[in-house]
Amino acid sequence: MSNEQLRLGFEGFELKAEANVPDGAPRPWDLDSKLRVVGTDVPRLDGEDKVTGRARYSYDQRFPGMVYAGILGSPHARARVKALDTKAAEQLAGVLHLEPLGDELYYAGQPVVGVAAVSEEVLDDALAAIRVDYEVLPHVVDTDAAMAPNAPQAVPRRGGDGNVVQGRRDTSGDGDAKVAAAHAAADVIVEREYRTQVQTHSCLETHGTVCRWEGDQLTCYASTQATFAFQNTLAQALKLRPQNVTVITEHMGGGFGSKFGADAWDVFCARAAKATGRPCRLMLTRKAEHLIAGNRPDSIQRCTFSASKDGKLLGAEVHSWGTGGVAPSASIANPAVYAFEAQLSDQHHVLTNAGAARAFRAPAHPQGFFALEGMIDEVAKELGMDPLELRRKNDPHPVRQRQYEIGAEAIGWGRRKADGAGEGPLKRGLGVAAARWKHNGRPGCSVRCRIGKDGSVFVASGAQDIGTGTRTLLALMVAEELGLEPSAVEVRIGHTTDPYGHGSGGSVTAPSIGPVARQAAYEVKGQLLRAVAERLGVEAGALALEGGQLTGTDTPLPFAKACALLPVDAIEATGVGTRELFSMPRFAPEVAGVQFAEVEVDVETGLVRVVKVVAVQDCGLVADPLLARSQINGAVIQGVSYALFEQRHLDPKTGAMLNPNLLDYKIVGALDVPEIVAIPFSVANGISTTGMSSLGEPPAVPTAGAIGNAVANAIGARVRSLPITPDKVLAALGEV
């Protein structure tokens, strides 16, 4: 270990810290680091492949003799298979494999039968020919209805009856008594109920895989955000060693948290490929994608916030209920972003006969922060305070304090009018909301870097790219260390035959593989410099790689000529993400963000148009501002869609989804996207040798809250449920 003095923080707010750097590791980047390509706008290395169609996704994989598989899903929300008649389907020419997948059914779309056929047309005919005799059982798909004492039991549960399952209960200090005391001492108490809807992931590439066997070796071209988790879960289901399963995900069309591990249909696809002796492709239909591939749970949040007349937040009490379908997974984020004296978050999961929820970009946070940020504005209104002033008074995070200033200036907060002010039917309003997230860089990954005698540089990681720019990031880290341009680095990702990489969830990918890629490049650079020094008869410590050249000699050598001095065809090193590599001092305990929204509301029709969103987001060191802005833009767009459009509608009588497509399931379109001012806020935060932190998820946290507050400012009335549709706006105006 060596001790390094670091300067952490950001301009105007800095601190010094001492880092224990492992032997053989580079000095951590901080405010004093002079970086050449890191911190500059570098276009995605695979951008051209994607826009020209050269990038091959799971959906695009085709092999000679390939068969096509699909599933027949239950049409009922709760049923039992009494009899299954597959004779007509099996007798169709071209049907090669068929197997039952389940007979006790708890939600519409749940797989009943899997079929594999020589073409998609034959597959469709076979699925239509299957006859199932169902015993239709009582069901419940609505959260409120499921909580009723006489509601049907949605799914069996251990340790009790009923559909309401106690979730997390978080308290501060002395728990309930401290919250009650805070409320009792308050000058203002606000009690409100907020609601959010079920949102489906709606990945443009649906879930699925293409499976191909060669002897006992299985290769899967999977649409997954966790290649190694997919490998392990599939191997376990098929009773294989993980080494017998290779997963390849070079490109994928979105996951947002829903594509971890192999699902039942992936296992069926692998079995069908084995049974037929042919490659097999199974991609879910759009309807199935909506029904069985995950969702963001809804929520009912009953909130009580209290404050003193000078704007000090005292107590925050939130009792929540939500459904994750058949899974007890409807948590919400608690209000810890602000410095309340006492807090209580009492959470409940409500079981219903619907497909299980899955992680969804910033799980629990958008729904929790919609209520939290709305409540902060409502407290400010009761106090007669500017809502931005109330936040700044109670927000202890130094990064967010600076972000409030930047965002307020960019949106023009000074022109914010009183709630409902203005003439004419089109009313403008401004809103603000905060975001928080964890620093999620973690040990465990490995990255391999190789330098060839011909000057080629190759880097490999088994991690996938969920859309965040993993290829470009790896090239950036290696290029910075080797003094090259990122375009000079060849990158391979998404093969489980390469070194282990974490799944893309919780915004862990960049902060986890970035330091390890740098470590691999640092180690192989050391090998190169020592080999060249020996050939030239100089000290390796006098040599350096910069600007595409080897310096420290009488005449700088181009990188390729320096590599030509290697005594072997290639050298390589594998960087390992040790715990020590991720044990650097931290400037702040969490990632911070702030968003401001401007909306225009037509008070005659109730139509809401988001005009502009300013998103100021910390992600530690900003490795590539262009990629960072891309991630912020995507999160904001998804947040606008959540705030105004998206909602899964289930028929309470049948349990069927009423909008199981992309026509009736409304998603933000190009004409609905506002002007987005994405401002990556770079913080030398320590954490690891690169100082990078999480980015993909935190900008999705505050958007709906900021829009909701802007709508309330525009019309002088508050809509407390998502999505904020015209009918809700008109109803709120009718209550003024």
C-alpha positions in Angstrom: 0.0 0.0 0.0 1.1 3.6 -0.7 -0.5 6.7 0.7 -1.7 9.3 -1.7 -3.0 12.8 -0.9 -6.2 13.4 -2.9 -8.2 16.6 -3.5 -11.8 15.7 -3.7 -15.1 17.5 -4.3 -15.9 20.2 -6.9 -15.0 23.7 -7.6 -15.8 25.9 -4.6 -16.2 22.9 -2.3 -13.1 20.8 -1.8 -11.6 18.6 0.8 -8.3 16.7 1.2 -8.2 13.0 1.9 -5.6 10.3 2.2 -6.0 7.2 0.1 -4.4 3.9 0.7 -3.6 2.7 -2.8 -2.8 -1.0 -3.4 0.6 -1.9 -4.6 0.6 -2.1 -8.4 -2.4 0.2 -8.8 -2.4 3.7 -10.4 -2.9 6.9 -8.4 -6.6 7.6 -8.1 -8.0 10.4 -10.3 -8.9 13.6 -8.4 -9.2 17.3 -8.9 -5.5 17.6 -9.7 -5.5 14.9 -12.3 -4.7 16.1 -15.8 -6.7 13.8 -18.1 -6.5 13.8 -21.9 -9.5 11.8 -23.3 -11.4 11.1 -20.1 -13.7 14.0 -19.6 -14.1 14.8 -23.3 -17.1 14.2 -25.6 -16.3 10.8 -27.2 -19.1 9.4 -29.5 -20.2 5.9 -29.0 -17.8 3.5 -30.7 -20.8 1.3 -31.8 -23.1 4.3 -32.7 -22.6 3.9 -36.5 -23.3 0.1 -36.3 -26.5 0.8 -34.5 -27.9 3.5 -36.8 -26.9 1.6 -39.9 -28.4 -1.7 -38.8 -25.0 -3.5 -38.7 -25.4 -4.2 -35.0 -26.9 -7.7 -34.5 -29.3 -8.1 -31.6 -30.8 -11.4 -30.3 -33.8 -10.7 -32.5 -31.5 -10.6 -35.6 -29.8 -13.9 -35.1 -30.5 -16.4 -37.9 -29.0 -19.9 -38.4 -29.6 -22.5 -41.1 -32.4 -24.9 -40.1 -33.5 -22.6 -37.2 -36.9 -23.3 -35.6 -39.2 -20.8 -34.0 -40.7 -21.2 -30.6 -43.5 -19.4 -28.7 -45.7 -19.8 -25.7 -49.5 -20.1 -25.2 -50.4 -17.9 -22.2 -53.4 -18.2 -19.9 -56.3 -16.0 -20.9 -57.5 -15.9 -17.3 -56.1 -14.1 -14.3 -56.6 -17.2 -12.1 -57.3 -20.7 -13.4 -56.4 -24.3 -13.3 -55.9 -26.5 -16.4 -58.4 -29.4 -16.3 -57.5 -30.9 -19.6 -55.0 -30.1 -22.4 -55.6 -31.2 -26.0 -52.6 -30.7 -28.2 -53.3 -33.4 -30.9 -54.4 -31.0 -33.6 -51.3 -28.8 -33.0 -48.9 -31.8 -33.0 -50.4 -33.1 -36.3 -49.6 -29.9 -38.1 -46.8 -30.2 -40.7 -43.8 -28.4 -39.3 -44.5 -28.7 -35.6 -41.4 -30.2 -34.1 -41.7 -29.9 -30.3 -44.4 -29.2 -27.8 -44.5 -29.4 -24.0 -46.8 -28.2 -21.2 -45.3 -25.4 -19.0 -47.8 -25.0 -16.2 -51.3 -25.9 -15.0 -51.8 -23.8 -11.8 -52.2 -20.3 -13.2 -52.1 -17.1 -11.2 -52.1 -14.3 -13.8 -53.1 -13.7 -17.4 -50.3 -14.6 -19.8 -48.7 -17.1 -17.5 -47.2 -19.8 -19.8 -49.3 -22.9 -20.3 -47.8 -24.6 -23.4 -44.6 -24.1 -25.4 -44.3 -24.9 -29.1 -41.5 -25.0 -31.6 -42.1 -25.1 -35.3 -40.3 -24.7 -38.6 -41.7 -21.2 -39.2 -43.4 -18.4 -37.4 -46.6 -19.0 -39.5 -46.7 -22.7 -38.5 -46.0 -21.7 -34.9 -49.0 -19.3 -34.9 -51.2 -22.0 -36.3 -50.1 -24.5 -33.7 -50.7 -22.2 -30.8 -54.2 -21.5 -32.2 -54.9 -25.2 -32.5 -54.3 -26.0 -28.9 -57.4 -26.6 -26.8 -57.3 -26.0 -23.1 -60.2 -26.7 -20.6 -59.7 -24.2 -17.8 -61.3 -24.2 -14.4 -61.7 -20.4 -14.0 -61.2 -19.4 -10.3 -61.9 -16.1 -8.4 -59.3 -13.5 -9.0 -58.4 -9.9 -8.0 -56.3 -7.5 -10.1 -57.0 -4.1 -8.4 -54.9 -3.0 -5.5 -57.7 -1.4 -3.5 -60.0 -4.4 -4.1 -57.2 -6.9 -3.1 -57.0 -5.2 0.3 -60.7 -5.8 1.1 -61.3 -8.4 3.8 -63.4 -10.6 1.5 -61.1 -10.4 -1.5 -60.0 -13.6 -3.2 -56.7 -14.9 -2.2 -54.5 -14.0 -5.1 -51.7 -16.5 -4.5 -51.0 -18.9 -1.6 -48.7 -17.4 1.0 -46.8 -18.8 4.0 -47.5 -17.5 7.4 -50.9 -16.0 6.9 -53.9 -15.3 4.8 -55.0 -12.2 2.9 -53.3 -10.3 0.2 -51.6 -7.6 2.3 -48.0 -8.4 3.3 -46.1 -6.3 5.7 -43.0 -4.8 4.0 -40.2 -2.7 5.4 -40.8 -0.5 8.3 -38.2 2.2 8.7 -38.1 4.6 11.6 -35.6 7.1 13.0 -34.7 7.7 16.6 -37.4 6.3 18.9 -39.7 5.3 16.0 -43.3 6.2 16.1 -43.1 8.2 19.3 -40.5 10.5 17.9 -42.5 11.1 14.7 -45.6 11.8 16.8 -43.6 14.3 19.0 -42.3 16.0 15.8 -45.9 16.4 14.5 -47.1 17.7 17.9 -44.4 20.4 17.9 -45.1 21.6 14.4 -46.8 24.8 13.2 -47.9 23.2 9.9 -49.1 19.6 9.3 -50.0 18.4 5.8 -51.8 15.1 5.2 -52.3 13.9 1.7 -52.7 10.8 -0.4 -50.6 10.2 -3.5 -51.0 7.4 -6.1 -48.8 6.1 -8.9 -49.7 3.5 -11.6 -48.3 0.2 -12.8 -45.8 0.9 -15.6 -44.4 -1.8 -17.9 -40.8 -1.8 -19.2 -41.9 -1.8 -22.8 -38.4 -2.7 -24.1 -38.2 -2.2 -27.8 -36.5 -5.6 -28.1 -38.8 -8.1 -26.3 -37.4 -10.7 -23.9 -36.0 -13.8 -25.6 -33.0 -15.8 -26.8 -31.6 -17.9 -29.7 -30.2 -21.2 -28.5 -27.9 -23.6 -30.3 -26.3 -26.8 -29.1 -23.0 -28.4 -30.2 -22.8 -31.7 -28.4 -23.2 -30.8 -24.7 -22.2 -27.2 -25.2 -25.1 -24.6 -25.4 -24.7 -21.2 -26.8 -27.4 -18.6 -26.2 -27.7 -15.3 -28.0 -29.7 -13.7 -25.2 -31.4 -10.3 -24.8 -30.1 -9.9 -21.2 -28.6 -7.3 -19.0 -26.8 -9.9 -17.0 -24.8 -12.3 -19.1 -23.4 -14.3 -16.3 -26.6 -14.4 -14.3 -28.3 -15.7 -17.4 -25.6 -18.3 -17.8 -25.9 -19.5 -14.2 -29.7 -19.6 -14.0 -30.0 -21.4 -17.3 -27.3 -23.9 -16.4 -29.0 -24.6 -13.1 -32.4 -25.1 -14.8 -30.9 -27.5 -17.3 -28.7 -29.2 -14.7 -25.5 -28.2 -16.6 -22.2 -26.8 -15.4 -22.0 -23.1 -16.1 -19.0 -23.8 -18.3 -21.3 -25.7 -20.7 -23.4 -22.6 -21.3 -22.0 -19.7 -23.3 -24.1 -16.5 -23.3 -23.5 -13.8 -26.0 -25.0 -10.4 -25.8 -23.1 -8.0 -28.0 -26.1 -5.7 -28.4 -29.5 -5.5 -26.6 -32.6 -3.5 -27.1 -33.3 -2.3 -23.6 -33.9 -4.0 -20.3 -34.5 -1.3 -17.7 -34.2 -3.9 -14.9 -36.4 -6.6 -16.4 -33.8 -8.8 -18.0 -31.8 -10.4 -15.2 -31.3 -14.2 -15.5 -33.0 -16.8 -17.7 -36.8 -17.0 -17.6 -39.0 -20.1 -18.1 -39.4 -19.3 -21.8 -35.6 -19.2 -22.2 -35.3 -22.6 -20.6 -38.0 -24.0 -22.9 -36.2 -22.5 -25.9 -33.0 -24.4 -24.9 -34.9 -27.6 -24.4 -36.6 -27.2 -27.7 -33.3 -26.7 -29.4 -32.0 -29.9 -27.8 -35.1 -31.9 -28.6 -35.1 -30.8 -32.3 -31.4 -30.8 -32.8 -31.7 -27.4 -34.4 -31.1 -23.8 -33.4 -34.2 -22.4 -31.8 -35.4 -18.8 -31.5 -38.0 -17.5 -29.0 -38.8 -13.9 -28.6 -41.9 -12.8 -26.6 -44.8 -11.1 -28.4 -45.5 -7.6 -27.4 -48.6 -8.7 -25.5 -46.6 -11.3 -23.5 -43.9 -8.7 -22.9 -46.5 -6.4 -21.2 -48.1 -9.3 -19.2 -45.3 -11.5 -17.9 -41.9 -9.8 -18.3 -42.1 -7.4 -15.4 -43.4 -4.0 -14.4 -43.0 -1.1 -11.9 -45.5 -1.6 -9.1 -48.2 0.9 -8.4 -48.5 2.7 -5.0 -50.9 4.3 -2.6 -49.0 6.6 -0.3 -50.7 8.3 2.7 -48.3 11.0 3.8 -48.2 13.3 6.9 -45.4 15.9 6.8 -44.9 18.6 9.5 -42.7 21.7 9.8 -42.1 24.7 11.9 -43.1 28.2 10.7 -39.5 29.1 9.9 -39.4 26.2 7.4 -37.6 23.5 9.4 -38.9 20.1 8.4 -39.9 18.1 11.5 -41.8 14.9 10.8 -42.3 12.7 7.8 -44.7 9.8 8.0 -45.6 7.6 5.0 -47.8 4.6 4.9 -47.8 2.9 1.6 -49.4 0.0 -0.3 -48.7 -1.2 -3.7 -48.9 -4.3 -5.9 -46.1 -6.2 -7.6 -48.7 -8.7 -8.8 -48.0 -12.2 -7.6 -44.7 -11.1 -6.0 -44.5 -9.1 -2.7 -42.3 -6.4 -4.2 -43.9 -3.0 -4.0 -41.4 -1.0 -1.9 -41.1 2.8 -2.2 -38.1 5.0 -1.4 -38.3 6.7 1.9 -38.0 10.5 2.4 -34.4 10.5 3.7 -33.2 13.0 1.1 -34.3 15.9 3.4 -33.2 16.4 7.0 -36.4 15.7 8.9 -36.0 15.4 12.6 -38.0 12.1 12.6 -39.2 9.8 9.9 -41.5 6.8 9.6 -41.9 4.7 6.4 -44.4 1.8 6.8 -44.7 -0.3 3.6 -47.1 -3.0 2.5 -47.1 -5.3 -0.5 -50.5 -6.2 -1.9 -50.8 -9.5 -3.8 -52.9 -9.5 -7.0 -53.4 -11.8 -9.9 -51.0 -10.0 -12.3 -47.5 -10.7 -13.6 -44.8 -10.2 -11.1 -43.0 -6.8 -10.8 -39.3 -6.6 -11.6 -36.6 -4.0 -11.0 -37.3 -0.9 -13.1 -34.9 1.9 -13.6 -34.4 3.3 -10.1 -36.7 0.8 -8.4 -39.0 2.3 -5.7 -37.7 5.8 -6.3 -39.9 7.5 -9.0 -43.1 6.5 -7.2 -41.7 7.5 -3.8 -40.3 10.8 -5.0 -43.4 11.8 -6.8 -45.2 11.8 -3.4 -42.2 13.2 -1.5 -41.6 16.1 -3.8 -45.3 16.9 -4.0 -45.5 16.9 -0.3 -42.5 19.3 0.0 -44.3 21.7 -2.3 -47.5 21.4 -0.4 -45.7 22.1 2.9 -44.0 25.2 1.3 -47.4 26.4 0.1 -48.8 26.1 3.7 -45.8 28.0 5.0 -46.0 30.7 2.3 -42.4 29.8 1.3 -40.7 29.4 -2.1 -40.5 25.6 -2.6 -36.9 25.9 -3.8 -36.0 27.8 -0.6 -37.6 25.2 1.6 -35.6 22.4 -0.1 -32.3 24.3 0.2 -33.0 25.0 3.9 -33.5 21.3 4.6 -31.1 19.5 2.2 -27.8 18.6 3.7 -26.0 17.5 0.5 -23.3 19.9 -0.6 -23.6 18.8 -4.2 -27.3 19.3 -4.5 -26.9 22.8 -2.9 -24.8 23.7 -5.9 -27.1 21.9 -8.3 -30.1 23.9 -7.1 -28.2 27.1 -8.1 -27.2 25.8 -11.5 -30.7 24.4 -12.3 -32.6 27.4 -11.1 -30.5 29.7 -13.3 -30.9 27.4 -16.4 -34.7 27.2 -16.0 -35.2 30.8 -15.0 -36.7 30.1 -11.6 -36.9 33.8 -10.9 -39.8 34.1 -13.4 -41.9 31.6 -11.5 -45.4 33.0 -10.9 -47.8 32.4 -8.1 -49.8 29.2 -8.4 -52.5 29.5 -11.1 -51.5 33.0 -12.1 -51.7 34.2 -15.7 -54.4 35.0 -18.2 -55.8 32.8 -21.0 -56.3 29.1 -21.3 -52.6 28.2 -21.6 -50.9 28.4 -18.2 -47.2 28.0 -17.6 -45.7 26.6 -14.4 -42.3 25.6 -13.0 -41.4 22.8 -10.6 -38.4 21.3 -8.9 -37.5 17.9 -7.4 -34.4 16.2 -6.1 -32.8 12.8 -6.6 -30.6 10.5 -4.7 -28.9 7.2 -5.4 -26.2 5.0 -4.0 -22.6 4.9 -5.1 -22.8 1.4 -6.7 -19.3 0.7 -7.9 -18.3 -2.6 -6.4 -15.5 -5.2 -6.5 -15.7 -8.5 -8.3 -15.3 -7.7 -12.1 -12.3 -8.5 -14.2 -11.1 -7.0 -17.6 -8.4 -8.3 -19.9 -6.2 -6.0 -22.0 -3.8 -7.1 -24.7 -1.2 -5.2 -26.6 0.1 -6.8 -29.8 3.5 -6.5 -31.3 1.8 -4.8 -34.3 0.6 -2.0 -32.0 -3.0 -3.3 -31.7 -4.8 -2.9 -28.4 -7.7 -5.2 -27.4 -9.8 -5.2 -24.3 -12.4 -7.7 -23.3 -15.1 -7.9 -20.6 -18.0 -10.4 -20.3 -20.2 -7.5 -19.2 -23.0 -6.4 -21.5 -24.1 -3.0 -22.7 -27.6 -2.2 -21.7 -27.4 1.0 -23.7 -25.1 3.0 -21.4 -22.0 2.8 -23.6 -20.0 0.0 -22.1 -17.8 -0.4 -25.2 -16.9 3.3 -25.3 -16.2 3.4 -21.6 -13.8 0.5 -21.7 -12.0 2.1 -24.6 -11.8 5.4 -22.8 -10.2 3.9 -19.7 -7.6 2.0 -21.7 -6.9 4.8 -24.1 -6.3 7.3 -21.2 -3.8 4.9 -19.6 -2.0 4.1 -22.8 -1.9 7.6 -24.3 -4.1 6.7 -27.3 -7.4 7.7 -28.9 -10.4 5.5 -27.9 -10.9 4.6 -31.6 -7.5 2.8 -31.5 -8.8 0.3 -28.9 -10.7 -2.8 -30.1 -13.4 -3.8 -27.5 -15.3 -7.0 -27.1 -18.1 -7.3 -24.6 -21.0 -9.6 -23.7 -19.3 -13.0 -24.0 -19.3 -15.1 -20.9 -16.0 -16.7 -22.2 -14.4 -13.4 -21.3 -13.7 -12.1 -17.8 -16.6 -11.7 -15.4 -18.7 -8.5 -15.4 -21.6 -7.6 -13.1 -25.1 -7.5 -14.4 -26.3 -4.0 -15.4 -28.5 -3.1 -12.5 -28.4 -0.4 -9.8 -26.2 1.6 -12.1 -23.2 -0.6 -11.2 -21.6 -1.2 -14.6 -19.5 1.9 -15.3 -18.2 2.5 -11.7 -17.4 -1.3 -11.4 -15.6 -2.1 -14.7 -14.1 1.4 -15.3 -11.5 1.1 -12.5 -10.7 -2.5 -13.5 -10.2 -1.6 -17.1 -7.9 1.1 -16.1 -6.1 -1.4 -13.8 -5.7 -3.9 -16.7 -4.3 -1.1 -19.0 -2.0 0.1 -16.2 -0.5 -3.4 -15.7 0.0 -4.1 -19.4 1.5 -0.7 -19.9 4.0 -1.5 -17.2 4.9 -4.7 -19.1 5.4 -2.7 -22.3 7.5 0.0 -20.7 9.8 -2.6 -19.0 10.2 -4.6 -22.2 11.0 -1.5 -24.3 13.4 -0.1 -21.6 15.3 -3.4 -21.6 15.6 -3.2 -25.4 16.8 0.4 -25.4 18.9 0.1 -22.3 17.1 2.8 -20.3 15.2 3.0 -17.1 11.5 2.0 -17.4 10.6 4.8 -14.9 11.9 7.4 -17.4 9.4 6.3 -20.1 5.8 7.2 -20.6 3.0 6.8 -23.1 1.3 10.0 -24.2 -0.2 11.4 -27.4 0.2 8.1 -29.3 3.9 8.0 -28.6 6.5 6.6 -26.3 8.3 9.5 -24.6 11.4 9.6 -22.4 13.8 8.6 -25.1 16.0 10.9 -27.2 13.4 10.8 -30.0 9.8 9.9 -29.2 8.6 6.7 -30.8 5.2 6.2 -32.3 3.2 3.7 -30.2 3.2 1.0 -32.9 7.0 1.2 -33.2 7.4 0.9 -29.5 5.2 -2.2 -29.6 7.4 -3.6 -32.3 10.2 -3.8 -29.8 8.3 -6.4 -27.8 10.1 -9.8 -27.6 6.8 -11.7 -28.0 3.8 -11.4 -30.3 1.5 -10.0 -27.6 1.4 -9.1 -23.9 -1.7 -9.0 -21.8 -2.9 -8.4 -18.2 -6.2 -9.0 -16.5 -7.3 -6.3 -14.1 -9.1 -7.6 -11.1 -11.6 -5.6 -9.1 -10.3 -6.2 -5.6 -12.0 -4.8 -2.5 -8.9 -2.6 -2.0 -9.4 -1.0 -5.4 -12.8 0.2 -4.3 -11.9 1.4 -0.8 -10.8 4.9 -1.5 -12.1 7.8 0.6 -15.5 9.3 -0.4 -16.4 12.9 -0.7 -20.1 12.3 -0.2 -22.1 9.3 0.8 -24.5 9.2 -2.2 -25.1 10.5 -5.7 -27.1 13.7 -6.0 -29.3 15.2 -8.6 -31.8 18.0 -9.2 -34.4 18.6 -11.9 -36.5 21.6 -12.9 -39.5 21.3 -15.2 -41.5 23.9 -17.1 -44.9 22.9 -18.3 -47.8 24.4 -20.3 -51.3 23.3 -19.4 -54.4 24.0 -21.4 -57.0 24.6 -18.7 -59.9 24.1 -21.2 -58.8 20.6 -22.4 -56.6 19.5 -19.5 -53.7 18.7 -21.8 -50.3 19.0 -20.3 -47.2 19.7 -22.4 -43.7 19.5 -20.9 -41.8 22.5 -22.4 -38.4 22.1 -20.8 -36.5 20.0 -18.3 -33.2 21.0 -16.8 -31.5 18.0 -15.2 -28.3 18.5 -13.2 -26.9 15.1 -12.2 -23.8 14.0 -10.3 -22.2 10.8 -11.3 -18.7 11.2 -9.7 -16.1 11.8 -12.3 -17.8 12.3 -15.7 -15.8 10.1 -18.0 -17.6 11.0 -21.2 -19.9 14.0 -21.0 -21.6 13.0 -24.3 -22.5 9.6 -23.0 -23.5 11.2 -19.7 -25.9 13.6 -21.4 -27.3 10.7 -23.4 -28.1 8.8 -20.2 -29.7 11.8 -18.6 -31.7 12.5 -21.7 -33.0 9.0 -21.8 -34.0 9.0 -18.1 -35.8 12.3 -18.4 -37.7 11.0 -21.5 -38.7 7.9 -19.6 -39.7 10.1 -16.6 -41.9 12.3 -18.8 -43.6 9.2 -20.2 -44.2 7.9 -16.6 -45.6 11.2 -15.5 -48.0 11.8 -18.4 -48.8 8.7 -20.4 -47.9 5.2 -19.3 -50.4 2.9 -17.4 -51.2 -0.7 -17.5 -55.0 -1.2 -17.5 -56.3 -4.6 -16.4 -60.0 -5.5 -16.7 -61.2 -6.2 -13.1 -63.8 -8.7 -14.4 -61.5 -10.8 -16.5 -58.0 -9.8 -15.4 -57.0 -9.3 -19.1 -54.9 -6.4 -20.1 -56.9 -3.9 -22.1 -53.9 -2.2 -23.7 -51.4 -4.9 -24.4 -49.6 -3.3 -27.3 -47.8 0.0 -28.1 -50.8 1.6 -29.7 -53.1 1.6 -26.7 -50.3 1.5 -24.1 -49.3 5.1 -24.4 -45.6 6.0 -24.4 -44.1 9.4 -24.9 -43.5 10.1 -28.6 -41.0 12.3 -30.4 -43.4 15.2 -30.5 -44.0 14.9 -26.8 -40.3 15.1 -25.8 -39.4 18.5 -24.3 -36.3 20.5 -24.6 -33.9 18.8 -22.3 -30.9 20.6 -20.8 -28.7 17.8 -19.4 -25.9 19.0 -17.2 -23.5 16.3 -15.9 -22.0 17.5 -12.7 -18.5 16.1 -12.2 -17.5 15.4 -8.6 -14.1 14.1 -7.6 -15.7 11.6 -5.3 -12.9 9.1 -4.6 -14.6 5.7 -4.2 -12.1 4.0 -6.6 -9.1 4.8 -8.7 -11.4 6.4 -11.4 -13.8 8.2 -9.1 -16.8 7.3 -11.3 -20.2 6.6 -9.8 -23.8 5.7 -10.8 -25.6 7.5 -13.6 -28.1 5.4 -15.5 -30.8 5.3 -12.9 -30.7 8.5 -10.7 -31.9 10.9 -13.4 -35.1 8.9 -13.6 -36.0 9.6 -10.0 -37.2 13.2 -9.9 -38.8 13.8 -13.3 -42.4 13.0 -12.4 -42.1 14.9 -9.1 -40.8 18.0 -10.9 -43.5 17.8 -13.6 -46.3 17.3 -10.9 -45.1 20.4 -9.1 -44.9 22.4 -12.3 -48.5 21.4 -13.2 -49.7 22.5 -9.7 -47.9 25.8 -10.1 -49.4 26.3 -13.6 -53.1 25.7 -12.7 -53.2 26.4 -9.0 -54.5 22.9 -8.3 -52.7 19.6 -7.6 -53.0 16.3 -9.4 -51.9 13.6 -6.9 -52.0 10.6 -9.0 -50.0 9.4 -12.1 -50.2 9.6 -15.0 -51.3 13.3 -15.1 -54.0 12.9 -17.8 -56.3 15.6 -19.1 -59.3 14.2 -17.2 -57.4 14.4 -13.9 -56.3 18.0 -14.6 -59.9 19.0 -15.3 -61.1 17.3 -12.2 -58.5 19.1 -10.1 -59.5 22.4 -11.6 -63.1 21.6 -10.7 -62.2 21.3 -7.1 -60.5 24.8 -6.9 
